[in-house]
């Protein structure tokens, strides 16, 4: 069966909470009428069970069941570490 959960890639912008990171996801898209390129930025709270993510890490997150009031995403993997 095909995996139907959404996957996003972003950068960790906050790791101050326990087992939670805030991931900032940037998407570029064209305006449908005017054609201007827009950069949309959205923040997601993601579950990080082992507290391995650090500020500036590039991570991949996946949609999951509601874990708390605002958490609906989980960290799948760390793609690259911050320097």
GULUMNU-852839 format. One record per atom (N, C-alpha, C, O): atom name; x, y, z; residue number from 1. Coordinates in Angstrom, 2 decimals. Last residue first. Layout:
% GULUMNU-852839
<pakol site="CA" u="X" v="Y" w="Z" pos="NUM"/>
...
//
This chain:
% GULUMNU-852839
<pakol site="N" u="26.32" v="23.51" w="11.74" pos="83"/>
<pakol site="CA" u="27.72" v="23.63" w="12.13" pos="83"/>
<pakol site="C" u="27.87" v="24.39" w="13.43" pos="83"/>
<pakol site="O" u="28.98" v="24.59" w="13.91" pos="83"/>
<pakol site="N" u="23.67" v="21.09" w="11.74" pos="82"/>
<pakol site="CA" u="24.16" v="22.48" w="11.71" pos="82"/>
<pakol site="C" u="25.61" v="22.51" w="12.17" pos="82"/>
<pakol site="O" u="26.06" v="21.63" w="12.91" pos="82"/>
<pakol site="N" u="23.36" v="18.11" w="9.76" pos="81"/>
<pakol site="CA" u="23.52" v="18.79" w="11.04" pos="81"/>
<pakol site="C" u="24.02" v="20.21" w="10.83" pos="81"/>
<pakol site="O" u="24.72" v="20.49" w="9.86" pos="81"/>
<pakol site="N" u="20.86" v="16.88" w="7.55" pos="80"/>
<pakol site="CA" u="22.20" v="17.41" w="7.77" pos="80"/>
<pakol site="C" u="22.23" v="18.20" w="9.07" pos="80"/>
<pakol site="O" u="21.26" v="18.87" w="9.43" pos="80"/>
<pakol site="N" u="18.60" v="15.26" w="8.07" pos="79"/>
<pakol site="CA" u="19.27" v="15.20" w="6.78" pos="79"/>
<pakol site="C" u="20.68" v="15.78" w="6.85" pos="79"/>
<pakol site="O" u="21.60" v="15.22" w="6.26" pos="79"/>
<pakol site="N" u="17.26" v="13.25" w="10.39" pos="78"/>
<pakol site="CA" u="18.05" v="14.48" w="10.30" pos="78"/>
<pakol site="C" u="18.86" v="14.38" w="9.03" pos="78"/>
<pakol site="O" u="19.72" v="13.50" w="8.91" pos="78"/>
<pakol site="N" u="13.91" v="11.92" w="10.10" pos="77"/>
<pakol site="CA" u="15.36" v="11.83" w="10.02" pos="77"/>
<pakol site="C" u="15.98" v="13.21" w="10.00" pos="77"/>
<pakol site="O" u="15.34" v="14.20" w="9.64" pos="77"/>
<pakol site="N" u="11.32" v="12.37" w="11.16" pos="76"/>
<pakol site="CA" u="11.70" v="11.07" w="10.60" pos="76"/>
<pakol site="C" u="13.20" v="10.93" w="10.62" pos="76"/>
<pakol site="O" u="13.72" v="9.92" w="11.09" pos="76"/>
<pakol site="N" u="9.45" v="13.86" w="13.67" pos="75"/>
<pakol site="CA" u="10.72" v="13.91" w="12.94" pos="75"/>
<pakol site="C" u="11.08" v="12.51" w="12.48" pos="75"/>
<pakol site="O" u="11.13" v="11.57" w="13.28" pos="75"/>
<pakol site="N" u="5.95" v="14.36" w="13.20" pos="74"/>
<pakol site="CA" u="7.05" v="13.68" w="13.87" pos="74"/>
<pakol site="C" u="8.30" v="13.79" w="13.01" pos="74"/>
<pakol site="O" u="8.22" v="13.81" w="11.78" pos="74"/>
<pakol site="N" u="3.01" v="16.36" w="13.84" pos="73"/>
<pakol site="CA" u="4.10" v="15.94" w="12.98" pos="73"/>
<pakol site="C" u="5.17" v="15.25" w="13.82" pos="73"/>
<pakol site="O" u="5.28" v="15.51" w="15.02" pos="73"/>
<pakol site="N" u="1.26" v="17.67" w="15.44" pos="72"/>
<pakol site="CA" u="0.69" v="16.68" w="14.53" pos="72"/>
<pakol site="C" u="1.72" v="16.13" w="13.56" pos="72"/>
<pakol site="O" u="1.36" v="15.50" w="12.57" pos="72"/>
<pakol site="N" u="0.90" v="19.54" w="18.30" pos="71"/>
<pakol site="CA" u="1.81" v="18.64" w="17.59" pos="71"/>
<pakol site="C" u="1.05" v="17.62" w="16.76" pos="71"/>
<pakol site="O" u="0.29" v="16.81" w="17.29" pos="71"/>
<pakol site="N" u="-0.87" v="21.04" w="19.81" pos="70"/>
<pakol site="CA" u="-0.35" v="21.63" w="18.58" pos="70"/>
<pakol site="C" u="0.51" v="20.68" w="17.75" pos="70"/>
<pakol site="O" u="0.83" v="20.99" w="16.60" pos="70"/>
<pakol site="N" u="-1.73" v="19.28" w="21.86" pos="69"/>
<pakol site="CA" u="-2.64" v="20.29" w="21.32" pos="69"/>
<pakol site="C" u="-2.17" v="20.83" w="19.96" pos="69"/>
<pakol site="O" u="-2.98" v="21.05" w="19.07" pos="69"/>
<pakol site="N" u="-0.21" v="16.17" w="20.86" pos="68"/>
<pakol site="CA" u="-0.63" v="17.13" w="21.87" pos="68"/>
<pakol site="C" u="-1.50" v="18.17" w="21.19" pos="68"/>
<pakol site="O" u="-1.96" v="17.96" w="20.07" pos="68"/>
<pakol site="N" u="-0.45" v="14.36" w="18.81" pos="67"/>
<pakol site="CA" u="0.34" v="13.98" w="19.97" pos="67"/>
<pakol site="C" u="0.03" v="14.89" w="21.14" pos="67"/>
<pakol site="O" u="0.00" v="14.45" w="22.29" pos="67"/>
<pakol site="N" u="-2.50" v="13.15" w="16.28" pos="66"/>
<pakol site="CA" u="-2.29" v="14.24" w="17.23" pos="66"/>
<pakol site="C" u="-1.58" v="13.75" w="18.49" pos="66"/>
<pakol site="O" u="-2.06" v="12.83" w="19.16" pos="66"/>
<pakol site="N" u="-0.51" v="11.14" w="14.00" pos="65"/>
<pakol site="CA" u="-1.71" v="11.36" w="14.80" pos="65"/>
<pakol site="C" u="-1.46" v="12.52" w="15.75" pos="65"/>
<pakol site="O" u="-0.30" v="12.86" w="16.00" pos="65"/>
<pakol site="N" u="1.47" v="12.80" w="11.45" pos="64"/>
<pakol site="CA" u="1.16" v="11.71" w="12.38" pos="64"/>
<pakol site="C" u="-0.13" v="12.02" w="13.12" pos="64"/>
<pakol site="O" u="-0.76" v="13.06" w="12.89" pos="64"/>
<pakol site="N" u="3.64" v="13.51" w="8.71" pos="63"/>
<pakol site="CA" u="2.34" v="13.71" w="9.35" pos="63"/>
<pakol site="C" u="2.05" v="12.53" w="10.27" pos="63"/>
<pakol site="O" u="2.33" v="11.38" w="9.92" pos="63"/>
<pakol site="N" u="7.12" v="13.98" w="9.17" pos="62"/>
<pakol site="CA" u="6.02" v="13.24" w="8.58" pos="62"/>
<pakol site="C" u="4.76" v="13.49" w="9.39" pos="62"/>
<pakol site="O" u="4.82" v="13.66" w="10.61" pos="62"/>
<pakol site="N" u="10.12" v="15.76" w="8.26" pos="61"/>
<pakol site="CA" u="9.04" v="15.45" w="9.19" pos="61"/>
<pakol site="C" u="7.91" v="14.77" w="8.43" pos="61"/>
<pakol site="O" u="7.75" v="14.95" w="7.22" pos="61"/>
<pakol site="N" u="13.59" v="16.03" w="8.13" pos="60"/>
<pakol site="CA" u="12.40" v="15.62" w="7.40" pos="60"/>
<pakol site="C" u="11.35" v="15.21" w="8.42" pos="60"/>
<pakol site="O" u="11.62" v="14.43" w="9.33" pos="60"/>
<pakol site="N" u="15.85" v="18.81" w="8.70" pos="59"/>
<pakol site="CA" u="15.17" v="17.57" w="9.07" pos="59"/>
<pakol site="C" u="14.01" v="17.28" w="8.13" pos="59"/>
<pakol site="O" u="13.52" v="18.16" w="7.42" pos="59"/>
<pakol site="N" u="18.79" v="20.43" w="9.36" pos="58"/>
<pakol site="CA" u="17.81" v="20.22" w="8.29" pos="58"/>
<pakol site="C" u="17.18" v="18.85" w="8.53" pos="58"/>
<pakol site="O" u="17.89" v="17.85" w="8.57" pos="58"/>
<pakol site="N" u="19.47" v="22.38" w="12.29" pos="57"/>
<pakol site="CA" u="19.51" v="21.10" w="11.58" pos="57"/>
<pakol site="C" u="18.46" v="21.07" w="10.48" pos="57"/>
<pakol site="O" u="17.36" v="21.61" w="10.65" pos="57"/>
<pakol site="N" u="19.10" v="24.70" w="13.78" pos="56"/>
<pakol site="CA" u="19.74" v="24.81" w="12.47" pos="56"/>
<pakol site="C" u="19.84" v="23.51" w="11.70" pos="56"/>
<pakol site="O" u="20.25" v="23.53" w="10.54" pos="56"/>
<pakol site="N" u="19.34" v="23.23" w="16.93" pos="55"/>
<pakol site="CA" u="19.01" v="24.45" w="16.20" pos="55"/>
<pakol site="C" u="19.80" v="24.50" w="14.89" pos="55"/>
<pakol site="O" u="21.03" v="24.37" w="14.89" pos="55"/>
<pakol site="N" u="18.99" v="19.64" w="16.82" pos="54"/>
<pakol site="CA" u="19.55" v="20.87" w="17.35" pos="54"/>
<pakol site="C" u="19.17" v="22.03" w="16.45" pos="54"/>
<pakol site="O" u="18.73" v="21.83" w="15.32" pos="54"/>
<pakol site="N" u="17.56" v="16.50" w="17.72" pos="53"/>
<pakol site="CA" u="17.62" v="17.66" w="16.81" pos="53"/>
<pakol site="C" u="18.17" v="18.87" w="17.54" pos="53"/>
<pakol site="O" u="17.85" v="19.11" w="18.70" pos="53"/>
<pakol site="N" u="17.25" v="14.63" w="19.74" pos="52"/>
<pakol site="CA" u="18.49" v="14.62" w="18.97" pos="52"/>
<pakol site="C" u="18.65" v="15.84" w="18.06" pos="52"/>
<pakol site="O" u="19.76" v="16.17" w="17.67" pos="52"/>
<pakol site="N" u="15.26" v="13.76" w="21.60" pos="51"/>
<pakol site="CA" u="15.86" v="15.10" w="21.69" pos="51"/>
<pakol site="C" u="17.19" v="15.18" w="20.95" pos="51"/>
<pakol site="O" u="18.15" v="15.74" w="21.47" pos="51"/>
<pakol site="N" u="13.93" v="11.40" w="21.05" pos="50"/>
<pakol site="CA" u="15.22" v="11.31" w="21.74" pos="50"/>
<pakol site="C" u="15.90" v="12.66" w="21.94" pos="50"/>
<pakol site="O" u="17.04" v="12.69" w="22.42" pos="50"/>
<pakol site="N" u="11.46" v="12.31" w="19.79" pos="49"/>
<pakol site="CA" u="11.46" v="11.44" w="20.98" pos="49"/>
<pakol site="C" u="12.78" v="11.45" w="21.74" pos="49"/>
<pakol site="O" u="12.77" v="11.52" w="22.97" pos="49"/>
<pakol site="N" u="10.05" v="14.92" w="18.69" pos="48"/>
<pakol site="CA" u="11.42" v="14.42" w="18.62" pos="48"/>
<pakol site="C" u="11.68" v="13.61" w="19.88" pos="48"/>
<pakol site="O" u="12.06" v="14.16" w="20.91" pos="48"/>
<pakol site="N" u="7.35" v="16.15" w="16.86" pos="47"/>
<pakol site="CA" u="7.76" v="15.31" w="17.98" pos="47"/>
<pakol site="C" u="9.15" v="14.75" w="17.71" pos="47"/>
<pakol site="O" u="9.41" v="14.19" w="16.65" pos="47"/>
<pakol site="N" u="6.99" v="19.56" w="15.83" pos="46"/>
<pakol site="CA" u="7.19" v="18.15" w="15.52" pos="46"/>
<pakol site="C" u="7.73" v="17.41" w="16.74" pos="46"/>
<pakol site="O" u="8.46" v="17.98" w="17.55" pos="46"/>
<pakol site="N" u="5.20" v="22.28" w="14.70" pos="45"/>
<pakol site="CA" u="5.76" v="21.65" w="15.90" pos="45"/>
<pakol site="C" u="5.82" v="20.15" w="15.64" pos="45"/>
<pakol site="O" u="4.81" v="19.54" w="15.27" pos="45"/>
<pakol site="N" u="5.98" v="24.34" w="11.95" pos="44"/>
<pakol site="CA" u="5.30" v="23.15" w="12.44" pos="44"/>
<pakol site="C" u="6.00" v="22.69" w="13.71" pos="44"/>
<pakol site="O" u="7.22" v="22.71" w="13.80" pos="44"/>
<pakol site="N" u="5.54" v="27.33" w="10.11" pos="43"/>
<pakol site="CA" u="6.21" v="26.64" w="11.22" pos="43"/>
<pakol site="C" u="5.35" v="25.48" w="11.70" pos="43"/>
<pakol site="O" u="4.13" v="25.62" w="11.85" pos="43"/>
<pakol site="N" u="6.16" v="28.51" w="6.82" pos="42"/>
<pakol site="CA" u="5.22" v="28.01" w="7.82" pos="42"/>
<pakol site="C" u="6.00" v="27.23" w="8.87" pos="42"/>
<pakol site="O" u="6.98" v="26.56" w="8.56" pos="42"/>
<pakol site="N" u="6.42" v="30.81" w="4.23" pos="41"/>
<pakol site="CA" u="7.12" v="30.20" w="5.36" pos="41"/>
<pakol site="C" u="6.07" v="29.77" w="6.37" pos="41"/>
<pakol site="O" u="5.20" v="30.56" w="6.75" pos="41"/>
<pakol site="N" u="6.68" v="31.31" w="0.77" pos="40"/>
<pakol site="CA" u="5.79" v="31.09" w="1.91" pos="40"/>
<pakol site="C" u="6.55" v="30.35" w="2.99" pos="40"/>
<pakol site="O" u="7.24" v="29.37" w="2.71" pos="40"/>
<pakol site="N" u="7.56" v="33.47" w="-1.57" pos="39"/>
<pakol site="CA" u="8.20" v="32.54" w="-0.65" pos="39"/>
<pakol site="C" u="7.32" v="32.44" w="0.58" pos="39"/>
<pakol site="O" u="7.24" v="33.40" w="1.36" pos="39"/>
<pakol site="N" u="6.46" v="33.84" w="-4.93" pos="38"/>
<pakol site="CA" u="6.25" v="34.11" w="-3.51" pos="38"/>
<pakol site="C" u="6.98" v="33.05" w="-2.69" pos="38"/>
<pakol site="O" u="7.00" v="31.88" w="-3.05" pos="38"/>
<pakol site="N" u="6.89" v="35.36" w="-7.98" pos="37"/>
<pakol site="CA" u="7.33" v="34.23" w="-7.16" pos="37"/>
<pakol site="C" u="7.22" v="34.63" w="-5.70" pos="37"/>
<pakol site="O" u="7.81" v="35.62" w="-5.26" pos="37"/>
<pakol site="N" u="4.13" v="36.47" w="-9.94" pos="36"/>
<pakol site="CA" u="5.23" v="36.79" w="-9.04" pos="36"/>
<pakol site="C" u="5.58" v="35.57" w="-8.20" pos="36"/>
<pakol site="O" u="4.70" v="34.84" w="-7.75" pos="36"/>
<pakol site="N" u="1.89" v="36.00" w="-11.49" pos="35"/>
<pakol site="CA" u="3.14" v="35.33" w="-11.84" pos="35"/>
<pakol site="C" u="4.32" v="35.64" w="-10.95" pos="35"/>
<pakol site="O" u="5.41" v="35.13" w="-11.18" pos="35"/>
<pakol site="N" u="-0.71" v="36.87" w="-11.21" pos="34"/>
<pakol site="CA" u="0.32" v="37.85" w="-11.54" pos="34"/>
<pakol site="C" u="1.68" v="37.25" w="-11.83" pos="34"/>
<pakol site="O" u="2.55" v="37.94" w="-12.38" pos="34"/>
<pakol site="N" u="-2.31" v="34.52" w="-10.72" pos="33"/>
<pakol site="CA" u="-2.69" v="35.53" w="-11.71" pos="33"/>
<pakol site="C" u="-1.50" v="36.39" w="-12.16" pos="33"/>
<pakol site="O" u="-1.31" v="36.62" w="-13.35" pos="33"/>
<pakol site="N" u="-0.98" v="32.78" w="-8.90" pos="32"/>
<pakol site="CA" u="-1.74" v="32.26" w="-10.05" pos="32"/>
<pakol site="C" u="-2.07" v="33.30" w="-11.11" pos="32"/>
<pakol site="O" u="-2.12" v="32.98" w="-12.30" pos="32"/>
<pakol site="N" u="2.40" v="33.18" w="-8.02" pos="31"/>
<pakol site="CA" u="1.05" v="33.69" w="-7.86" pos="31"/>
<pakol site="C" u="0.25" v="33.30" w="-9.09" pos="31"/>
<pakol site="O" u="0.73" v="33.46" w="-10.21" pos="31"/>
<pakol site="N" u="4.42" v="30.31" w="-7.50" pos="30"/>
<pakol site="CA" u="4.05" v="31.44" w="-8.32" pos="30"/>
<pakol site="C" u="2.63" v="31.87" w="-8.03" pos="30"/>
<pakol site="O" u="1.74" v="31.04" w="-7.82" pos="30"/>
<pakol site="N" u="6.33" v="29.45" w="-4.58" pos="29"/>
<pakol site="CA" u="5.29" v="29.17" w="-5.57" pos="29"/>
<pakol site="C" u="4.96" v="30.45" w="-6.31" pos="29"/>
<pakol site="O" u="5.20" v="31.55" w="-5.81" pos="29"/>
<pakol site="N" u="8.40" v="27.87" w="-2.25" pos="28"/>
<pakol site="CA" u="8.26" v="28.93" w="-3.25" pos="28"/>
<pakol site="C" u="7.19" v="28.51" w="-4.24" pos="28"/>
<pakol site="O" u="7.16" v="27.37" w="-4.69" pos="28"/>
<pakol site="N" u="8.46" v="27.32" w="1.20" pos="27"/>
<pakol site="CA" u="7.97" v="26.84" w="-0.09" pos="27"/>
<pakol site="C" u="7.91" v="28.04" w="-1.03" pos="27"/>
<pakol site="O" u="7.41" v="29.10" w="-0.65" pos="27"/>
<pakol site="N" u="10.00" v="26.30" w="4.19" pos="26"/>
<pakol site="CA" u="9.86" v="27.35" w="3.17" pos="26"/>
<pakol site="C" u="9.45" v="26.71" w="1.85" pos="26"/>
<pakol site="O" u="10.01" v="25.71" w="1.43" pos="26"/>
<pakol site="N" u="9.37" v="25.50" w="7.47" pos="25"/>
<pakol site="CA" u="9.34" v="24.97" w="6.11" pos="25"/>
<pakol site="C" u="9.09" v="26.13" w="5.15" pos="25"/>
<pakol site="O" u="8.11" v="26.86" w="5.28" pos="25"/>
<pakol site="N" u="10.77" v="25.05" w="10.56" pos="24"/>
<pakol site="CA" u="10.34" v="26.08" w="9.61" pos="24"/>
<pakol site="C" u="10.48" v="25.52" w="8.21" pos="24"/>
<pakol site="O" u="11.57" v="25.13" w="7.79" pos="24"/>
<pakol site="N" u="9.87" v="23.32" w="13.40" pos="23"/>
<pakol site="CA" u="10.50" v="23.19" w="12.09" pos="23"/>
<pakol site="C" u="9.90" v="24.25" w="11.17" pos="23"/>
<pakol site="O" u="8.68" v="24.33" w="11.02" pos="23"/>
<pakol site="N" u="10.52" v="22.99" w="16.72" pos="22"/>
<pakol site="CA" u="9.75" v="23.79" w="15.77" pos="22"/>
<pakol site="C" u="10.52" v="23.78" w="14.47" pos="22"/>
<pakol site="O" u="11.69" v="24.18" w="14.42" pos="22"/>
<pakol site="N" u="10.35" v="19.98" w="18.65" pos="21"/>
<pakol site="CA" u="11.11" v="20.98" w="17.91" pos="21"/>
<pakol site="C" u="10.16" v="21.75" w="17.02" pos="21"/>
<pakol site="O" u="9.12" v="21.24" w="16.61" pos="21"/>
<pakol site="N" u="10.16" v="18.16" w="21.67" pos="20"/>
<pakol site="CA" u="9.46" v="18.92" w="20.64" pos="20"/>
<pakol site="C" u="10.43" v="19.88" w="19.97" pos="20"/>
<pakol site="O" u="11.24" v="20.51" w="20.64" pos="20"/>
<pakol site="N" u="11.28" v="17.10" w="23.96" pos="19"/>
<pakol site="CA" u="10.73" v="16.16" w="22.96" pos="19"/>
<pakol site="C" u="9.93" v="16.87" w="21.87" pos="19"/>
<pakol site="O" u="9.11" v="16.23" w="21.21" pos="19"/>
<pakol site="N" u="10.92" v="20.13" w="25.57" pos="18"/>
<pakol site="CA" u="11.29" v="18.73" w="25.77" pos="18"/>
<pakol site="C" u="10.53" v="17.87" w="24.76" pos="18"/>
<pakol site="O" u="9.30" v="17.89" w="24.71" pos="18"/>
<pakol site="N" u="11.97" v="23.12" w="23.81" pos="17"/>
<pakol site="CA" u="10.99" v="22.30" w="24.51" pos="17"/>
<pakol site="C" u="11.49" v="20.86" w="24.64" pos="17"/>
<pakol site="O" u="12.38" v="20.44" w="23.91" pos="17"/>
<pakol site="N" u="13.92" v="24.32" w="22.26" pos="16"/>
<pakol site="CA" u="13.92" v="24.60" w="23.69" pos="16"/>
<pakol site="C" u="12.95" v="23.74" w="24.48" pos="16"/>
<pakol site="O" u="13.08" v="23.63" w="25.70" pos="16"/>
<pakol site="N" u="14.55" v="24.47" w="19.61" pos="15"/>
<pakol site="CA" u="14.64" v="23.14" w="20.25" pos="15"/>
<pakol site="C" u="14.59" v="23.28" w="21.77" pos="15"/>
<pakol site="O" u="15.15" v="22.45" w="22.49" pos="15"/>
<pakol site="N" u="13.66" v="26.07" w="16.59" pos="14"/>
<pakol site="CA" u="13.65" v="26.10" w="18.06" pos="14"/>
<pakol site="C" u="13.70" v="24.67" w="18.59" pos="14"/>
<pakol site="O" u="13.01" v="23.78" w="18.09" pos="14"/>
<pakol site="N" u="14.02" v="25.59" w="13.94" pos="13"/>
<pakol site="CA" u="14.16" v="26.97" w="14.37" pos="13"/>
<pakol site="C" u="14.09" v="27.11" w="15.89" pos="13"/>
<pakol site="O" u="14.42" v="28.17" w="16.42" pos="13"/>
<pakol site="N" u="15.24" v="23.32" w="11.67" pos="12"/>
<pakol site="CA" u="14.82" v="23.46" w="13.07" pos="12"/>
<pakol site="C" u="15.08" v="24.89" w="13.51" pos="12"/>
<pakol site="O" u="16.21" v="25.37" w="13.46" pos="12"/>
<pakol site="N" u="13.97" v="23.38" w="8.38" pos="11"/>
<pakol site="CA" u="15.08" v="23.67" w="9.28" pos="11"/>
<pakol site="C" u="14.54" v="23.87" w="10.68" pos="11"/>
<pakol site="O" u="13.51" v="24.51" w="10.87" pos="11"/>
<pakol site="N" u="12.47" v="20.76" w="6.32" pos="10"/>
<pakol site="CA" u="12.65" v="22.11" w="6.83" pos="10"/>
<pakol site="C" u="13.83" v="22.21" w="7.77" pos="10"/>
<pakol site="O" u="14.60" v="21.26" w="7.94" pos="10"/>
<pakol site="N" u="10.26" v="18.90" w="4.36" pos="9"/>
<pakol site="CA" u="11.65" v="19.11" w="4.74" pos="9"/>
<pakol site="C" u="11.81" v="20.56" w="5.18" pos="9"/>
<pakol site="O" u="11.34" v="21.48" w="4.51" pos="9"/>
<pakol site="N" u="7.52" v="16.61" w="4.80" pos="8"/>
<pakol site="CA" u="8.05" v="17.94" w="4.53" pos="8"/>
<pakol site="C" u="9.50" v="18.01" w="4.99" pos="8"/>
<pakol site="O" u="9.92" v="17.27" w="5.88" pos="8"/>
<pakol site="N" u="5.03" v="14.36" w="3.79" pos="7"/>
<pakol site="CA" u="6.40" v="14.53" w="4.27" pos="7"/>
<pakol site="C" u="6.88" v="15.91" w="3.87" pos="7"/>
<pakol site="O" u="6.66" v="16.35" w="2.74" pos="7"/>
<pakol site="N" u="1.83" v="12.94" w="4.56" pos="6"/>
<pakol site="CA" u="2.64" v="13.99" w="3.95" pos="6"/>
<pakol site="C" u="4.03" v="14.02" w="4.59" pos="6"/>
<pakol site="O" u="4.18" v="13.74" w="5.78" pos="6"/>
<pakol site="N" u="0.84" v="9.53" w="4.07" pos="5"/>
<pakol site="CA" u="1.11" v="10.66" w="4.96" pos="5"/>
<pakol site="C" u="2.05" v="11.65" w="4.29" pos="5"/>
<pakol site="O" u="2.95" v="11.27" w="3.55" pos="5"/>
<pakol site="N" u="0.55" v="7.35" w="2.50" pos="4"/>
<pakol site="CA" u="-0.32" v="8.48" w="2.21" pos="4"/>
<pakol site="C" u="-0.08" v="9.68" w="3.12" pos="4"/>
<pakol site="O" u="-0.71" v="10.72" w="2.97" pos="4"/>
<pakol site="N" u="2.31" v="4.88" w="0.81" pos="3"/>
<pakol site="CA" u="2.34" v="5.76" w="1.98" pos="3"/>
<pakol site="C" u="1.55" v="7.03" w="1.68" pos="3"/>
<pakol site="O" u="1.86" v="7.71" w="0.70" pos="3"/>
<pakol site="N" u="0.50" v="2.26" w="-0.73" pos="2"/>
<pakol site="CA" u="1.27" v="3.48" w="-0.86" pos="2"/>
<pakol site="C" u="1.18" v="4.31" w="0.42" pos="2"/>
<pakol site="O" u="0.12" v="4.43" w="1.03" pos="2"/>
<pakol site="N" u="0.83" v="-1.18" w="0.00" pos="1"/>
<pakol site="CA" u="0.00" v="0.00" w="0.00" pos="1"/>
<pakol site="C" u="0.89" v="1.26" w="0.00" pos="1"/>
<pakol site="O" u="1.92" v="1.29" w="0.67" pos="1"/>
//
